[in-house]
Amino acid sequence: MLTADFDYPLPPELIAQTPPPVRGTSRMLVLDRARPGLEHRAIGDIGDYLRPGDLLVLNDTRVFPARVLGAWEDTGGAAELLLTDPLEPERAEGGAHVSRWRCLCRSGRRARAGHAIALAHGHLRAEVLATDGQGRADCRLSADAPLMDVLAEHGLTPVPPYIRRDPDDPAAARLDRERYQTVYAREVGAVAAPTAGLHFTEALLAALKAKGVRRATVTLHVGPGTFRPVKAERIEDHRMDAERFHVPAATAALVAKTRAEGGRVVAVGSTSVRTLETVAQANDGRIVPCSGSSDIFIHPPYRFRAVDAMLTNFHLPQSTLIMMVAALAGRERILEAYREAVRLRYRFFSYGDCMLIL
């Protein structure tokens, strides 16, 4: 299939720049694959579509303030790093807290091995050890306190590039730090939120539990590759960046129990889908406790082996994410739903509204 087959017109003003004023009030478009047409509801109505014995699978990764600003030590030119993957554990060395990370470097000059950046108002130094020529760099980080403490004080939440932010606006920084995070986030390591989960409140989760809907978690640390455009003309030629995941034993047991009792596995977000389908592919359709990395690219045609339904946001044109939902619901049904969402002025992308695919 062609990447262009997943295009659709989107007015720029429908790209949500901020979350809804109150968490849990987003609109929800419902697409039931067994029935024609669409329904227009709110996220608070999701319990009307879930049954006792269904299993809701959530990604409990936690976004950390991975974007940090600074300047090159030799020229004073502006630079910033986005910390994406730890390569070595943090250790004490001569009074400093030293670690090694893979980073994305953004600057007016190309990073080269041996260059160094002073970051976080002097509380953090990054020495470039190696680069790949495409903006990624392996860096030796040296901080005057534990790295996560320095980032908590001086780092910025790495919201997607289509959300426009002034780094000097403290109100925007506070908003993103609170709202670009699920209420159940626990495992630190993501540089992007699993955004379908942003719609849930503790009260909504409690109401679903009272109804008999089970809940389980997986962890997939979302990386910057989630925003990488598909540049290949044919989608089969695109390659996904690998992301770290973990499936706990309790989740594997709940999936097996749900299957045995005739319930549905309902994945919250593309990251939960990718985790479950990665494990199912490697284990003859079963979900087993494991950790690893996933570079699975789900696009039509695809046979889902673990997921029966999903809650998801509205995704960028020609993105791997719209290809995934098209694999589940069918390309024509998805494009029809997106046209309807545009017509009715739904809010799109990370801070936008959501879609339930049954």
RODO-65460 format. One record per residue (C-alpha): residue in three letters; chain; x, y, z. Coordinates in Angstrom, 2 decimals, decimal comma. Layout:
REM RODO-65460
<marnu:ala	base:A	X:X	Y:Y	Z:Z>
...
***
This chain:
REM RODO-65460
<marnu:met	base:A	X:0,00	Y:0,00	Z:0,00>
<marnu:leu	base:A	X:1,04	Y:3,59	Z:-0,49>
<marnu:thr	base:A	X:1,66	Y:6,12	Z:2,27>
<marnu:ala	base:A	X:-0,55	Y:8,54	Z:0,35>
<marnu:asp	base:A	X:-3,47	Y:6,13	Z:0,82>
<marnu:phe	base:A	X:-3,63	Y:7,29	Z:4,44>
<marnu:asp	base:A	X:-3,83	Y:11,01	Z:3,82>
<marnu:tyr	base:A	X:-6,77	Y:13,19	Z:4,76>
<marnu:pro	base:A	X:-7,37	Y:16,98	Z:4,85>
<marnu:leu	base:A	X:-7,11	Y:18,49	Z:8,33>
<marnu:pro	base:A	X:-7,68	Y:22,18	Z:9,10>
<marnu:pro	base:A	X:-4,76	Y:23,32	Z:11,27>
<marnu:glu	base:A	X:-7,07	Y:24,91	Z:13,85>
<marnu:leu	base:A	X:-8,35	Y:21,42	Z:14,80>
<marnu:ile	base:A	X:-4,93	Y:20,44	Z:16,16>
<marnu:ala	base:A	X:-5,41	Y:20,77	Z:19,92>
<marnu:gln	base:A	X:-2,78	Y:23,01	Z:21,50>
<marnu:thr	base:A	X:-3,96	Y:22,51	Z:25,08>
<marnu:pro	base:A	X:-5,83	Y:19,78	Z:26,93>
<marnu:pro	base:A	X:-9,52	Y:20,23	Z:27,72>
<marnu:pro	base:A	X:-10,01	Y:22,48	Z:30,77>
<marnu:val	base:A	X:-11,14	Y:19,47	Z:32,83>
<marnu:arg	base:A	X:-9,62	Y:16,03	Z:32,43>
<marnu:gly	base:A	X:-12,14	Y:13,41	Z:31,40>
<marnu:thr	base:A	X:-14,45	Y:15,66	Z:29,37>
<marnu:ser	base:A	X:-13,25	Y:14,87	Z:25,84>
<marnu:arg	base:A	X:-15,57	Y:13,82	Z:23,05>
<marnu:met	base:A	X:-15,49	Y:10,18	Z:21,94>
<marnu:leu	base:A	X:-16,34	Y:8,96	Z:18,46>
<marnu:val	base:A	X:-17,47	Y:5,30	Z:18,51>
<marnu:leu	base:A	X:-16,83	Y:3,01	Z:15,54>
<marnu:asp	base:A	X:-18,36	Y:-0,47	Z:15,90>
<marnu:arg	base:A	X:-16,92	Y:-2,72	Z:13,19>
<marnu:ala	base:A	X:-19,99	Y:-4,96	Z:13,35>
<marnu:arg	base:A	X:-22,38	Y:-2,10	Z:12,55>
<marnu:pro	base:A	X:-22,56	Y:0,69	Z:9,98>
<marnu:gly	base:A	X:-22,34	Y:4,32	Z:10,98>
<marnu:leu	base:A	X:-20,72	Y:6,17	Z:13,88>
<marnu:glu	base:A	X:-21,81	Y:7,35	Z:17,30>
<marnu:his	base:A	X:-20,80	Y:10,59	Z:18,97>
<marnu:arg	base:A	X:-20,42	Y:10,37	Z:22,72>
<marnu:ala	base:A	X:-18,09	Y:11,51	Z:25,52>
<marnu:ile	base:A	X:-15,27	Y:9,60	Z:27,20>
<marnu:gly	base:A	X:-17,38	Y:9,37	Z:30,34>
<marnu:asp	base:A	X:-19,77	Y:7,11	Z:28,38>
<marnu:ile	base:A	X:-17,14	Y:4,46	Z:27,66>
<marnu:gly	base:A	X:-18,70	Y:2,18	Z:30,28>
<marnu:asp	base:A	X:-21,78	Y:1,89	Z:28,05>
<marnu:tyr	base:A	X:-19,64	Y:-0,03	Z:25,56>
<marnu:leu	base:A	X:-17,64	Y:-2,22	Z:27,94>
<marnu:arg	base:A	X:-18,99	Y:-5,38	Z:29,57>
<marnu:pro	base:A	X:-18,25	Y:-7,09	Z:32,89>
<marnu:gly	base:A	X:-15,30	Y:-9,38	Z:32,25>
<marnu:asp	base:A	X:-13,69	Y:-7,13	Z:29,63>
<marnu:leu	base:A	X:-10,06	Y:-6,24	Z:30,28>
<marnu:leu	base:A	X:-8,79	Y:-2,68	Z:29,90>
<marnu:val	base:A	X:-5,02	Y:-2,68	Z:29,22>
<marnu:leu	base:A	X:-3,24	Y:0,58	Z:30,09>
<marnu:asn	base:A	X:0,34	Y:1,69	Z:29,44>
<marnu:asp	base:A	X:1,72	Y:2,89	Z:32,79>
<marnu:thr	base:A	X:4,86	Y:4,57	Z:31,42>
<marnu:arg	base:A	X:5,63	Y:7,96	Z:32,93>
<marnu:val	base:A	X:6,84	Y:10,93	Z:30,90>
<marnu:phe	base:A	X:9,87	Y:12,65	Z:32,41>
<marnu:pro	base:A	X:11,02	Y:16,23	Z:31,69>
<marnu:ala	base:A	X:13,53	Y:14,98	Z:29,14>
<marnu:arg	base:A	X:14,00	Y:18,22	Z:27,18>
<marnu:val	base:A	X:16,76	Y:20,40	Z:28,57>
<marnu:leu	base:A	X:18,13	Y:23,69	Z:27,24>
<marnu:gly	base:A	X:21,65	Y:25,04	Z:27,21>
<marnu:ala	base:A	X:24,54	Y:26,30	Z:25,07>
<marnu:trp	base:A	X:27,68	Y:24,92	Z:23,43>
<marnu:glu	base:A	X:30,68	Y:25,46	Z:25,68>
<marnu:asp	base:A	X:32,98	Y:26,52	Z:22,85>
<marnu:thr	base:A	X:30,74	Y:28,96	Z:20,97>
<marnu:gly	base:A	X:27,93	Y:29,85	Z:23,36>
<marnu:gly	base:A	X:25,38	Y:29,00	Z:20,66>
<marnu:ala	base:A	X:22,01	Y:27,70	Z:21,77>
<marnu:ala	base:A	X:21,52	Y:23,96	Z:21,98>
<marnu:glu	base:A	X:19,06	Y:21,55	Z:23,52>
<marnu:leu	base:A	X:18,98	Y:17,85	Z:24,24>
<marnu:leu	base:A	X:16,12	Y:15,40	Z:24,39>
<marnu:leu	base:A	X:17,15	Y:12,43	Z:26,49>
<marnu:thr	base:A	X:15,62	Y:9,31	Z:24,96>
<marnu:asp	base:A	X:17,36	Y:6,13	Z:26,16>
<marnu:pro	base:A	X:19,67	Y:5,39	Z:29,09>
<marnu:leu	base:A	X:22,75	Y:3,49	Z:27,95>
<marnu:glu	base:A	X:24,47	Y:3,04	Z:31,32>
<marnu:pro	base:A	X:23,26	Y:3,28	Z:34,93>
<marnu:glu	base:A	X:24,03	Y:6,48	Z:36,80>
<marnu:arg	base:A	X:27,09	Y:6,37	Z:39,05>
<marnu:ala	base:A	X:29,01	Y:8,66	Z:41,38>
<marnu:glu	base:A	X:32,30	Y:9,92	Z:39,98>
<marnu:gly	base:A	X:34,40	Y:12,61	Z:41,66>
<marnu:gly	base:A	X:31,42	Y:14,21	Z:43,32>
<marnu:ala	base:A	X:29,34	Y:14,25	Z:40,12>
<marnu:his	base:A	X:26,44	Y:12,07	Z:39,00>
<marnu:val	base:A	X:27,55	Y:10,53	Z:35,72>
<marnu:ser	base:A	X:25,51	Y:8,57	Z:33,19>
<marnu:arg	base:A	X:25,40	Y:7,87	Z:29,47>
<marnu:trp	base:A	X:22,32	Y:8,52	Z:27,35>
<marnu:arg	base:A	X:21,23	Y:8,44	Z:23,76>
<marnu:cys	base:A	X:19,86	Y:11,88	Z:22,94>
<marnu:leu	base:A	X:18,42	Y:13,96	Z:20,18>
<marnu:cys	base:A	X:20,42	Y:17,13	Z:19,74>
<marnu:arg	base:A	X:18,83	Y:20,27	Z:18,34>
<marnu:ser	base:A	X:21,07	Y:23,16	Z:17,43>
<marnu:gly	base:A	X:22,16	Y:25,46	Z:14,67>
<marnu:arg	base:A	X:25,33	Y:23,41	Z:14,30>
<marnu:arg	base:A	X:25,93	Y:19,71	Z:13,89>
<marnu:ala	base:A	X:27,00	Y:17,88	Z:17,01>
<marnu:arg	base:A	X:30,37	Y:16,14	Z:16,78>
<marnu:ala	base:A	X:32,26	Y:13,86	Z:19,11>
<marnu:gly	base:A	X:34,18	Y:15,91	Z:21,66>
<marnu:his	base:A	X:31,76	Y:18,85	Z:21,68>
<marnu:ala	base:A	X:30,19	Y:19,69	Z:25,03>
<marnu:ile	base:A	X:27,00	Y:21,48	Z:26,06>
<marnu:ala	base:A	X:26,38	Y:23,31	Z:29,32>
<marnu:leu	base:A	X:22,75	Y:22,67	Z:30,27>
<marnu:ala	base:A	X:20,21	Y:23,40	Z:32,99>
<marnu:his	base:A	X:21,85	Y:26,68	Z:34,06>
<marnu:gly	base:A	X:25,15	Y:24,90	Z:34,63>
<marnu:his	base:A	X:23,78	Y:21,99	Z:36,67>
<marnu:leu	base:A	X:24,29	Y:19,52	Z:33,83>
<marnu:arg	base:A	X:27,05	Y:18,98	Z:31,25>
<marnu:ala	base:A	X:26,79	Y:16,77	Z:28,17>
<marnu:glu	base:A	X:29,85	Y:15,59	Z:26,28>
<marnu:val	base:A	X:29,11	Y:14,19	Z:22,84>
<marnu:leu	base:A	X:30,73	Y:10,76	Z:22,45>
<marnu:ala	base:A	X:29,34	Y:9,70	Z:19,07>
<marnu:thr	base:A	X:26,73	Y:10,79	Z:16,52>
<marnu:asp	base:A	X:24,82	Y:9,16	Z:13,69>
<marnu:gly	base:A	X:24,64	Y:12,24	Z:11,45>
<marnu:gln	base:A	X:20,85	Y:12,43	Z:11,82>
<marnu:gly	base:A	X:20,59	Y:14,35	Z:15,07>
<marnu:arg	base:A	X:21,06	Y:11,43	Z:17,45>
<marnu:ala	base:A	X:24,03	Y:11,49	Z:19,77>
<marnu:asp	base:A	X:25,42	Y:9,31	Z:22,54>
<marnu:cys	base:A	X:26,35	Y:11,63	Z:25,40>
<marnu:arg	base:A	X:28,18	Y:11,41	Z:28,69>
<marnu:leu	base:A	X:26,11	Y:13,38	Z:31,20>
<marnu:ser	base:A	X:27,60	Y:14,86	Z:34,34>
<marnu:ala	base:A	X:25,24	Y:16,48	Z:36,86>
<marnu:asp	base:A	X:25,74	Y:18,13	Z:40,23>
<marnu:ala	base:A	X:22,79	Y:16,14	Z:41,65>
<marnu:pro	base:A	X:20,94	Y:12,96	Z:40,64>
<marnu:leu	base:A	X:19,95	Y:13,41	Z:37,00>
<marnu:met	base:A	X:16,22	Y:13,03	Z:37,55>
<marnu:asp	base:A	X:16,36	Y:15,68	Z:40,27>
<marnu:val	base:A	X:18,11	Y:18,09	Z:37,90>
<marnu:leu	base:A	X:15,55	Y:17,39	Z:35,20>
<marnu:ala	base:A	X:12,67	Y:17,80	Z:37,62>
<marnu:glu	base:A	X:13,98	Y:21,28	Z:38,45>
<marnu:his	base:A	X:15,21	Y:22,44	Z:35,02>
<marnu:gly	base:A	X:13,83	Y:20,09	Z:32,35>
<marnu:leu	base:A	X:10,79	Y:20,64	Z:30,15>
<marnu:thr	base:A	X:8,03	Y:18,20	Z:29,27>
<marnu:pro	base:A	X:8,74	Y:17,10	Z:25,67>
<marnu:val	base:A	X:5,36	Y:17,77	Z:24,09>
<marnu:pro	base:A	X:5,02	Y:16,88	Z:20,38>
<marnu:pro	base:A	X:6,32	Y:19,32	Z:17,74>
<marnu:tyr	base:A	X:2,80	Y:20,20	Z:16,54>
<marnu:ile	base:A	X:2,04	Y:21,65	Z:20,00>
<marnu:arg	base:A	X:3,59	Y:25,10	Z:19,88>
<marnu:arg	base:A	X:5,22	Y:26,22	Z:23,11>
<marnu:asp	base:A	X:7,28	Y:29,17	Z:24,30>
<marnu:pro	base:A	X:10,00	Y:27,63	Z:26,50>
<marnu:asp	base:A	X:9,97	Y:30,81	Z:28,60>
<marnu:asp	base:A	X:6,27	Y:30,50	Z:29,44>
<marnu:pro	base:A	X:6,08	Y:29,00	Z:32,96>
<marnu:ala	base:A	X:2,29	Y:28,60	Z:32,83>
<marnu:ala	base:A	X:2,52	Y:26,41	Z:29,73>
<marnu:ala	base:A	X:5,32	Y:24,39	Z:31,30>
<marnu:arg	base:A	X:3,22	Y:23,76	Z:34,42>
<marnu:leu	base:A	X:0,20	Y:22,79	Z:32,34>
<marnu:asp	base:A	X:2,14	Y:20,27	Z:30,27>
<marnu:arg	base:A	X:3,87	Y:18,76	Z:33,29>
<marnu:glu	base:A	X:0,48	Y:18,06	Z:34,90>
<marnu:arg	base:A	X:-1,72	Y:17,19	Z:31,94>
<marnu:tyr	base:A	X:0,71	Y:15,47	Z:29,52>
<marnu:gln	base:A	X:0,69	Y:12,54	Z:31,93>
<marnu:thr	base:A	X:-1,85	Y:9,82	Z:32,66>
<marnu:val	base:A	X:-3,30	Y:9,58	Z:36,18>
<marnu:tyr	base:A	X:-1,89	Y:6,05	Z:36,44>
<marnu:ala	base:A	X:1,63	Y:6,81	Z:35,15>
<marnu:arg	base:A	X:4,23	Y:4,97	Z:37,23>
<marnu:glu	base:A	X:7,29	Y:3,68	Z:35,34>
<marnu:val	base:A	X:9,59	Y:6,60	Z:34,39>
<marnu:gly	base:A	X:11,04	Y:6,44	Z:30,91>
<marnu:ala	base:A	X:8,83	Y:7,95	Z:28,18>
<marnu:val	base:A	X:9,47	Y:11,10	Z:26,18>
<marnu:ala	base:A	X:5,89	Y:11,09	Z:24,86>
<marnu:ala	base:A	X:2,67	Y:10,27	Z:26,67>
<marnu:pro	base:A	X:0,42	Y:7,34	Z:25,74>
<marnu:thr	base:A	X:-2,19	Y:9,91	Z:24,88>
<marnu:ala	base:A	X:-5,33	Y:7,77	Z:24,78>
<marnu:gly	base:A	X:-4,82	Y:7,33	Z:28,52>
<marnu:leu	base:A	X:-4,92	Y:11,09	Z:29,14>
<marnu:his	base:A	X:-8,72	Y:10,95	Z:29,03>
<marnu:phe	base:A	X:-9,10	Y:8,77	Z:32,12>
<marnu:thr	base:A	X:-9,74	Y:10,09	Z:35,62>
<marnu:glu	base:A	X:-9,55	Y:8,11	Z:38,85>
<marnu:ala	base:A	X:-13,34	Y:8,41	Z:39,11>
<marnu:leu	base:A	X:-13,90	Y:6,95	Z:35,64>
<marnu:leu	base:A	X:-11,52	Y:4,07	Z:36,32>
<marnu:ala	base:A	X:-13,32	Y:3,38	Z:39,61>
<marnu:ala	base:A	X:-16,70	Y:3,37	Z:37,84>
<marnu:leu	base:A	X:-15,45	Y:0,86	Z:35,28>
<marnu:lys	base:A	X:-14,07	Y:-1,35	Z:38,05>
<marnu:ala	base:A	X:-17,43	Y:-1,23	Z:39,85>
<marnu:lys	base:A	X:-19,07	Y:-2,39	Z:36,62>
<marnu:gly	base:A	X:-16,80	Y:-5,44	Z:36,51>
<marnu:val	base:A	X:-14,33	Y:-4,23	Z:33,88>
<marnu:arg	base:A	X:-10,90	Y:-5,55	Z:34,73>
<marnu:arg	base:A	X:-7,76	Y:-3,47	Z:34,52>
<marnu:ala	base:A	X:-4,16	Y:-4,42	Z:33,74>
<marnu:thr	base:A	X:-0,99	Y:-2,57	Z:32,82>
<marnu:val	base:A	X:1,89	Y:-2,96	Z:30,44>
<marnu:thr	base:A	X:4,85	Y:-0,61	Z:30,11>
<marnu:leu	base:A	X:6,13	Y:0,71	Z:26,81>
<marnu:his	base:A	X:8,46	Y:3,69	Z:27,05>
<marnu:val	base:A	X:7,33	Y:5,87	Z:24,16>
<marnu:gly	base:A	X:10,24	Y:7,35	Z:22,21>
<marnu:pro	base:A	X:10,53	Y:10,18	Z:19,69>
<marnu:gly	base:A	X:10,07	Y:7,71	Z:16,85>
<marnu:thr	base:A	X:6,33	Y:7,89	Z:17,48>
<marnu:phe	base:A	X:6,45	Y:11,28	Z:15,69>
<marnu:arg	base:A	X:8,82	Y:10,23	Z:12,90>
<marnu:pro	base:A	X:7,07	Y:10,72	Z:9,55>
<marnu:val	base:A	X:6,74	Y:7,91	Z:7,05>
<marnu:lys	base:A	X:8,98	Y:8,99	Z:4,19>
<marnu:ala	base:A	X:8,78	Y:5,79	Z:2,16>
<marnu:glu	base:A	X:6,37	Y:5,80	Z:-0,77>
<marnu:arg	base:A	X:5,29	Y:2,25	Z:0,06>
<marnu:ile	base:A	X:4,38	Y:1,69	Z:3,68>
<marnu:glu	base:A	X:6,06	Y:-1,73	Z:3,67>
<marnu:asp	base:A	X:9,42	Y:0,03	Z:3,27>
<marnu:his	base:A	X:9,09	Y:2,01	Z:6,51>
<marnu:arg	base:A	X:10,98	Y:0,85	Z:9,61>
<marnu:met	base:A	X:9,89	Y:1,62	Z:13,16>
<marnu:asp	base:A	X:12,24	Y:2,71	Z:15,94>
<marnu:ala	base:A	X:12,51	Y:0,16	Z:18,74>
<marnu:glu	base:A	X:10,95	Y:0,99	Z:22,11>
<marnu:arg	base:A	X:11,43	Y:-0,78	Z:25,45>
<marnu:phe	base:A	X:8,50	Y:-2,69	Z:26,93>
<marnu:his	base:A	X:7,57	Y:-4,90	Z:29,89>
<marnu:val	base:A	X:4,61	Y:-7,20	Z:30,46>
<marnu:pro	base:A	X:4,18	Y:-8,22	Z:34,13>
<marnu:ala	base:A	X:3,02	Y:-11,68	Z:35,17>
<marnu:ala	base:A	X:-0,25	Y:-10,32	Z:36,57>
<marnu:thr	base:A	X:-1,16	Y:-8,84	Z:33,18>
<marnu:ala	base:A	X:-0,36	Y:-12,04	Z:31,31>
<marnu:ala	base:A	X:-2,57	Y:-13,97	Z:33,75>
<marnu:leu	base:A	X:-5,45	Y:-11,51	Z:33,37>
<marnu:val	base:A	X:-5,31	Y:-11,66	Z:29,57>
<marnu:ala	base:A	X:-5,44	Y:-15,46	Z:29,72>
<marnu:lys	base:A	X:-8,35	Y:-15,36	Z:32,20>
<marnu:thr	base:A	X:-10,25	Y:-12,84	Z:30,09>
<marnu:arg	base:A	X:-9,79	Y:-14,94	Z:26,97>
<marnu:ala	base:A	X:-10,88	Y:-18,14	Z:28,74>
<marnu:glu	base:A	X:-14,05	Y:-16,47	Z:30,05>
<marnu:gly	base:A	X:-15,06	Y:-14,86	Z:26,77>
<marnu:gly	base:A	X:-14,17	Y:-11,25	Z:27,64>
<marnu:arg	base:A	X:-12,57	Y:-8,73	Z:25,33>
<marnu:val	base:A	X:-9,07	Y:-7,29	Z:25,55>
<marnu:val	base:A	X:-9,48	Y:-3,53	Z:25,11>
<marnu:ala	base:A	X:-6,16	Y:-1,74	Z:24,58>
<marnu:val	base:A	X:-5,91	Y:1,90	Z:25,63>
<marnu:gly	base:A	X:-3,72	Y:3,50	Z:22,99>
<marnu:ser	base:A	X:-1,43	Y:2,37	Z:20,22>
<marnu:thr	base:A	X:1,41	Y:1,67	Z:22,66>
<marnu:ser	base:A	X:-0,64	Y:-0,93	Z:24,53>
<marnu:val	base:A	X:-1,61	Y:-2,46	Z:21,18>
<marnu:arg	base:A	X:2,02	Y:-2,64	Z:20,05>
<marnu:thr	base:A	X:3,14	Y:-4,24	Z:23,30>
<marnu:leu	base:A	X:0,44	Y:-6,91	Z:23,33>
<marnu:glu	base:A	X:0,77	Y:-7,72	Z:19,63>
<marnu:thr	base:A	X:4,57	Y:-7,90	Z:19,84>
<marnu:val	base:A	X:4,35	Y:-10,48	Z:22,61>
<marnu:ala	base:A	X:1,52	Y:-12,41	Z:20,94>
<marnu:gln	base:A	X:3,43	Y:-12,65	Z:17,67>
<marnu:ala	base:A	X:6,44	Y:-14,13	Z:19,46>
<marnu:asn	base:A	X:4,42	Y:-16,61	Z:21,54>
<marnu:asp	base:A	X:1,86	Y:-18,18	Z:19,20>
<marnu:gly	base:A	X:-0,87	Y:-15,75	Z:20,21>
<marnu:arg	base:A	X:-0,28	Y:-15,98	Z:23,97>
<marnu:ile	base:A	X:0,64	Y:-13,13	Z:26,29>
<marnu:val	base:A	X:3,49	Y:-14,13	Z:28,58>
<marnu:pro	base:A	X:5,47	Y:-12,18	Z:31,20>
<marnu:cys	base:A	X:8,48	Y:-10,69	Z:29,44>
<marnu:ser	base:A	X:10,59	Y:-7,62	Z:28,72>
<marnu:gly	base:A	X:12,20	Y:-6,54	Z:25,50>
<marnu:ser	base:A	X:12,02	Y:-4,00	Z:22,70>
<marnu:ser	base:A	X:9,36	Y:-3,63	Z:20,05>
<marnu:asp	base:A	X:9,72	Y:-2,36	Z:16,50>
<marnu:ile	base:A	X:6,45	Y:-3,86	Z:15,27>
<marnu:phe	base:A	X:4,77	Y:-1,90	Z:12,47>
<marnu:ile	base:A	X:1,05	Y:-2,67	Z:12,35>
<marnu:his	base:A	X:-0,58	Y:-1,73	Z:9,06>
<marnu:pro	base:A	X:-3,11	Y:-3,25	Z:6,66>
<marnu:pro	base:A	X:-3,31	Y:-6,14	Z:6,16>
<marnu:tyr	base:A	X:-2,73	Y:-7,40	Z:9,70>
<marnu:arg	base:A	X:-4,32	Y:-10,14	Z:11,82>
<marnu:phe	base:A	X:-4,65	Y:-9,04	Z:15,43>
<marnu:arg	base:A	X:-3,83	Y:-11,85	Z:17,83>
<marnu:ala	base:A	X:-4,20	Y:-10,18	Z:21,23>
<marnu:val	base:A	X:-6,37	Y:-7,08	Z:20,92>
<marnu:asp	base:A	X:-10,14	Y:-7,06	Z:20,35>
<marnu:ala	base:A	X:-10,84	Y:-3,32	Z:20,68>
<marnu:met	base:A	X:-8,99	Y:-0,10	Z:21,35>
<marnu:leu	base:A	X:-9,37	Y:3,46	Z:22,54>
<marnu:thr	base:A	X:-7,20	Y:5,87	Z:20,60>
<marnu:asn	base:A	X:-6,82	Y:9,54	Z:19,69>
<marnu:phe	base:A	X:-7,06	Y:10,99	Z:16,19>
<marnu:his	base:A	X:-3,73	Y:10,65	Z:14,41>
<marnu:leu	base:A	X:-1,63	Y:12,57	Z:11,91>
<marnu:pro	base:A	X:-2,23	Y:12,06	Z:8,19>
<marnu:gln	base:A	X:0,06	Y:9,42	Z:6,64>
<marnu:ser	base:A	X:1,39	Y:8,39	Z:10,09>
<marnu:thr	base:A	X:2,12	Y:4,89	Z:11,36>
<marnu:leu	base:A	X:-0,62	Y:5,42	Z:13,94>
<marnu:ile	base:A	X:-3,42	Y:6,00	Z:11,44>
<marnu:met	base:A	X:-2,12	Y:2,95	Z:9,59>
<marnu:met	base:A	X:-2,50	Y:0,91	Z:12,79>
<marnu:val	base:A	X:-6,11	Y:1,91	Z:13,39>
<marnu:ala	base:A	X:-6,82	Y:1,28	Z:9,70>
<marnu:ala	base:A	X:-5,49	Y:-2,24	Z:10,18>
<marnu:leu	base:A	X:-8,05	Y:-2,74	Z:12,94>
<marnu:ala	base:A	X:-11,12	Y:-1,01	Z:11,49>
<marnu:gly	base:A	X:-10,39	Y:-0,91	Z:7,78>
<marnu:arg	base:A	X:-8,90	Y:1,98	Z:5,81>
<marnu:glu	base:A	X:-12,16	Y:3,19	Z:4,31>
<marnu:arg	base:A	X:-14,01	Y:3,08	Z:7,64>
<marnu:ile	base:A	X:-11,23	Y:5,04	Z:9,33>
<marnu:leu	base:A	X:-11,03	Y:7,68	Z:6,62>
<marnu:glu	base:A	X:-14,81	Y:8,01	Z:6,72>
<marnu:ala	base:A	X:-14,67	Y:8,46	Z:10,51>
<marnu:tyr	base:A	X:-11,91	Y:11,06	Z:10,20>
<marnu:arg	base:A	X:-13,89	Y:13,01	Z:7,62>
<marnu:glu	base:A	X:-16,83	Y:13,02	Z:10,00>
<marnu:ala	base:A	X:-14,61	Y:14,08	Z:12,90>
<marnu:val	base:A	X:-13,29	Y:17,00	Z:10,86>
<marnu:arg	base:A	X:-16,82	Y:18,00	Z:9,83>
<marnu:leu	base:A	X:-17,97	Y:18,00	Z:13,47>
<marnu:arg	base:A	X:-14,87	Y:19,86	Z:14,68>
<marnu:tyr	base:A	X:-13,37	Y:17,18	Z:16,89>
<marnu:arg	base:A	X:-10,00	Y:18,08	Z:18,41>
<marnu:phe	base:A	X:-7,05	Y:16,17	Z:16,93>
<marnu:phe	base:A	X:-3,78	Y:14,60	Z:18,09>
<marnu:ser	base:A	X:-2,24	Y:14,33	Z:21,55>
<marnu:tyr	base:A	X:-4,41	Y:16,79	Z:23,50>
<marnu:gly	base:A	X:-7,45	Y:16,09	Z:21,35>
<marnu:asp	base:A	X:-10,55	Y:13,91	Z:21,48>
<marnu:cys	base:A	X:-10,68	Y:10,14	Z:21,19>
<marnu:met	base:A	X:-12,15	Y:7,25	Z:19,22>
<marnu:leu	base:A	X:-13,36	Y:3,90	Z:20,52>
<marnu:ile	base:A	X:-13,00	Y:1,09	Z:17,98>
<marnu:leu	base:A	X:-15,05	Y:-2,00	Z:18,84>
***
